[in-house]
């Protein structure tokens, strides 16, 4: 039977971009584990994206394709946070089917330009061209279609420290950046308030980043520990909320159930 080749991650990217443009914005869950079932379940729960974390999670390039397949099954956009340090991570994440990549620890416009270049094919960038990778259906997708559609992958850069804030204007001016994501914990550390993400100085800094993003027409994202903090950032203009993580949500629910059972004794 002849089948029409598809690029399922790119189909979910269209929905993801629509969520970013909506009043509510896009909501997604950080995934630290490597069980595809949790990724698939998160998609069925209705998240706009799943954030497959290769910086602080345990995902490797051997397990990543399975997590992306699970996201494709559930129709949720797979966003991959790559490890810091080199453009090859961006290239490989996109090759195995990431719909978006998040790049940590961006401090300068030069680093931002390098990330854009790694994420885009020529003439927009220098991403390696191979049409036999998973994202191209291992060659099933016609090359012209693949190289065209793949240019629409989403690029998210993390602004996490005082140096990045000082260079924010220049970073936001780099063509090809879709979202600038604030890491409140790293930001709190760089401002001398380690872990105090609700400290007035940290909050004021994040509000300033949101204002700059609006001024420049760039979407701003932020991590949220709780639903309440996520709603607060959303109401202030954040369009991309990276919420909690799979393991912590499981822990919270498990601890709640254990406490409930203990009360019945």
NORCORMO-V263522 format. One record per residue. RES is the residue in three letters. BURIAL is + if it has 24 or more other C-alpha atoms within 12 Angstrom, else -. Layout:
RES | BURIAL
RES | BURIAL
This chain:
UNK | -
UNK | -
UNK | -
UNK | -
UNK | -
UNK | -
UNK | +
UNK | +
UNK | +
UNK | +
UNK | +
UNK | +
UNK | +
UNK | +
UNK | +
UNK | +
UNK | +
UNK | -
UNK | +
UNK | +
UNK | -
UNK | -
UNK | -
UNK | -
UNK | +
UNK | +
UNK | +
UNK | +
UNK | +
UNK | +
UNK | +
UNK | +
UNK | +
UNK | +
UNK | +
UNK | +
UNK | -
UNK | +
UNK | +
UNK | +
UNK | +
UNK | +
UNK | +
UNK | -
UNK | -
UNK | -
UNK | +
UNK | +
UNK | +
UNK | +
UNK | +
UNK | +
UNK | +
UNK | +
UNK | +
UNK | -
UNK | +
UNK | -
UNK | +
UNK | +
UNK | +
UNK | -
UNK | -
UNK | +
UNK | +
UNK | +
UNK | +
UNK | +
UNK | +
UNK | +
UNK | +
UNK | +
UNK | +
UNK | +
UNK | +
UNK | +
UNK | +
UNK | +
UNK | +
UNK | +
UNK | +
UNK | +
UNK | +
UNK | +
UNK | -
UNK | -
UNK | +
UNK | -
UNK | +
UNK | +
UNK | +
UNK | +
UNK | +
UNK | +
UNK | +
UNK | +
UNK | +
UNK | +
UNK | +
UNK | +
UNK | +
UNK | +
UNK | +
UNK | +
UNK | +
UNK | +
UNK | +
UNK | +
UNK | +
UNK | -
UNK | +
UNK | +
UNK | +
UNK | +
UNK | +
UNK | +
UNK | +
UNK | +
UNK | +
UNK | +
UNK | +
UNK | -
UNK | -
UNK | -
UNK | -
UNK | -
UNK | +
UNK | +
UNK | +
UNK | +
UNK | +
UNK | -
UNK | +
UNK | +
UNK | +
UNK | +
UNK | +
UNK | -
UNK | -
UNK | -
UNK | +
UNK | -
UNK | -
UNK | -
UNK | -
UNK | +
UNK | +
UNK | -
UNK | +
UNK | +
UNK | +
UNK | +
UNK | +
UNK | +
UNK | +
UNK | +
UNK | +
UNK | +
UNK | +
UNK | +
UNK | +
UNK | +
UNK | -
UNK | +
UNK | +
UNK | -
UNK | +
UNK | +
UNK | +
UNK | +
UNK | +
UNK | +
UNK | +
UNK | +
UNK | +
UNK | +
UNK | +
UNK | +
UNK | +
UNK | +
UNK | +
UNK | +
UNK | +
UNK | +
UNK | +
UNK | +
UNK | +
UNK | +
UNK | -
UNK | +
UNK | +
UNK | -
UNK | -
UNK | -
UNK | -
UNK | -
UNK | +
UNK | -
UNK | -
UNK | -
UNK | -
UNK | +
UNK | +
UNK | -
UNK | +
UNK | +
UNK | +
UNK | -
UNK | +
UNK | +
UNK | -
UNK | +
UNK | +
UNK | -
UNK | -
UNK | -
UNK | -
UNK | +
UNK | +
UNK | +
UNK | +
UNK | +
UNK | +
UNK | +
UNK | +
UNK | -
UNK | -
UNK | -
UNK | -
UNK | +
UNK | +
UNK | -
UNK | +
UNK | +
UNK | -
UNK | +
UNK | +
UNK | +
UNK | +
UNK | +
UNK | +
UNK | +
UNK | +
UNK | +
UNK | +
UNK | +
UNK | -
UNK | -
UNK | -
UNK | -
UNK | -
UNK | -
UNK | -
UNK | -
UNK | -
UNK | -
UNK | -
UNK | -
UNK | -
UNK | -
UNK | -
UNK | -
UNK | -
UNK | -
UNK | -
